Amino acid sequence: MRTIDTFIQKIAQKPIFHKEFFAKMHTFKELEYIDVEDLQTLRLLGLPIIKYNNYAFTLETALLPIQKARFCIVDIETNGSKPSENQIIEIGAVMVENGKEIGQFSSLVKTDILPDSITQLTGITLEDLHDAPSLNSVLEAFRLFIKDAVFVAHNVNFDYYFISYALEKAGFGPLLNRKLCTIELAKKCIEAPKYGLSALSEFLEIPFENHHRALCDAQAAKAVFFKSLENIPSEICNVEALIAFTKPAQMKKKKKEKPQESLPLFKVKDTSP
């Protein structure tokens, strides 16, 4: 976890004074070339920052009911496992809101390097990627698609940080979106023998034709996400409470230290226009 993620998590739990927020944001290397005092710019990077009152900020996700939130279920294919050495070759994403799919994103990405092992795994060939859009153009389009939605993926850290690294390298700034892992959510909500995407899809009888193709995997993760939401406790009513629910060890520690401040911390309010 990045240092900035730890800071954002603290804001999700408790509002922060404006002056303290801006002072801290200026210290993060990832934001060195970002105008951190422009809230609209921060929201373009994915941070759902809003004014809590005249003196403090909070995250919209701490106030937003799950039904009104936008969740972007994402999957990527890459030509290797290391963001610093390898490249994304496909991004697939599904946007959902109020239990419905409201948009899709899917694109291959041009590259001249594709190991045979990746072709065997994904079915993607160099020929398929020859006329694909450049990485920068795909990343820019994806940034506009996801906006400040919650980033959801099966084994979320791999997809999230791979994309964030690529965005930073391209000069677009890091991902600051809140994130949620469908593996961890499923473990809390579904009793299954295994929690890999393929195994869960088979267990839940989710149609799954093209494993290791980005949009197909994103669609399967969406189905797992919806199925998990059917089984969350009734007290989990806002987005931050849902994110915290997937991290039982952290929630338990928080309750022990300050049981009176267990999530959700905020009254739910309607933030729709």
Disulfide bonds with the S-S distance in Angstrom:
none
